[in-house]
Amino acid sequence: MSIVKLNNKAVSNATAFGSISSLGSMVFIKKLTASSSATLSFVDGTDGVVLDDTYKEYVFTFNNIHPETNLDEFSFNLSADTGSNYNVTKTSTTFDAFHAEAGNDAGLRYDGDNNDLAQGTGFQNLNYDLGNGNDSNLCGFLNLFNPSSTTFVKHYTASVSYQYQDTYAIQVHTAGYGNTTSAVDAVQFKMSSGNIDAGDICLYGIA
């Protein structure tokens, strides 16, 4: 077996290098900004939104989501009829990590009581008890995989970080699937009560 040593001379004598693929890049699609908004909805084919077979994965990012109502939940749902109904059946699981500002309480736990769905058509909560103090907010992301498939269920994963009751840092991880083989072509976000006071959500496609 021969061994080829790579040195500066060998590199300088090279005449061609393989190209690096651009696959996997995030392509910006749409930004929605809340202003006392009851809902924020991304509907394929509406106002420049793309949510079809153009991409196999879509990412929603959440930036400084602030609720009007104290101790609220930020949530989403899926539609298989271009936003006429947001009621796709979902099954999910959730866990979180938390740490108190005072440093006297911390942990890692399964959080099924607050956020899990079992063949439920309601909105999927991504947190619990988000405070509405002036500096309180939620940030994170949601990944939706291959929503246009007419063969497979629609998996999603989410991770959010937020301030719980003004005194805790909490990160919540959620995963599940929309139990439908119909194409999902719209996603809606809202608080469990009251409006989304401020913040923005951006949609990206993964090329």
C-alpha positions, -999 to +999 in steps of 0.1 A: +000+000+000+015+034-010+010+065+012+007+099-004+019+128+018+000+160+014+023+191+018+024+227+006+040+217-027+014+191-034-014+216-027+002+243-049+005+218-078-032+210-076-051+222-107-087+216-095-107+210-064-141+196-059-169+221-055-188+225-022-225+220-026-249+248-015-275+222-003-286+228+032-287+266+031-316+285+047-337+304+022-357+333+037-394+332+026-415+354+048-415+375+080-447+382+101-445+408+129-471+408+157-488+439+170-516+428+194-523+400+169-547+373+176-530+349+152-500+349+128-506+325+098-484+312+070-506+300+042-490+285+010-495+308-020-506+338+001-486+370+004-454+354-009-456+323+014-441+291+001-451+259+020-452+232-006-428+206-022-403+234-031-384+224+001-384+192+022-379+210+054-392+244+067-380+264+097-400+290+117-379+312+140-394+331+169-379+364+180-390+382+212-425+368+213-443+388+240-479+380+253-506+404+263-518+380+290-496+369+319-487+332+323-496+323+287-487+296+262-474+301+227-488+275+204-493+264+167-515+242+146-514+227+111-539+230+083-545+206+054-570+228+036-551+260+030-560+276+063-598+270+063-593+248+094-563+244+118-572+210+132-547+184+120-545+154+144-512+154+163-493+132+188-464+148+206-440+145+236-422+173+256-394+178+281-378+209+296-349+221+316-352+250+341-331+271+365-342+297+389-326+332+390-318+327+427-299+295+419-319+275+444-339+254+420-331+236+388-339+204+370-347+184+339-381+167+335-406+151+312-434+176+308-463+156+294-490+171+317-486+206+302-480+201+265-483+165+252-510+157+227-524+122+221-542+122+188-554+157+196-566+183+170-560+213+193-531+237+192-497+224+202-483+244+232-446+251+230-442+264+265-462+271+297-467+302+318-448+328+298-448+361+318-460+394+303-435+416+321-420+444+301-388+424+296-404+389+293-403+371+259-399+338+242-374+329+214-368+297+195-377+277+164-399+251+149-389+226+122-415+211+100-404+182+078-418+174+043-452+190+048-463+184+012-459+146+014-491+126+006-475+094+018-461+101+053-471+117+085-457+152+091-430+153+118-421+185+137-395+195+163-394+227+184-372+243+210-380+275+228-363+295+256-383+319+277-387+336+311-411+318+334-430+340+359-401+365+357-378+344+378-369+312+359-350+304+327-367+275+309-360+257+277-388+234+263-382+208+237-412+194+218-415+168+191-444+151+174-462+145+141-493+156+123-511+123+118-522+129+082-511+118+048-527+149+033-504+177+024-500+204+051-501+238+035-506+263+063-493+269+098-509+292+124-494+306+157-513+321+186-513+325+224-535+302+244-554+333+257-551+369+246-531+383+217-494+381+207-485+416+218-452+418+199-424+398+183-418+383+149-418+349+132-397+342+101-402+313+077-372+297+059-369+268+035-340+244+037-325+240+002 
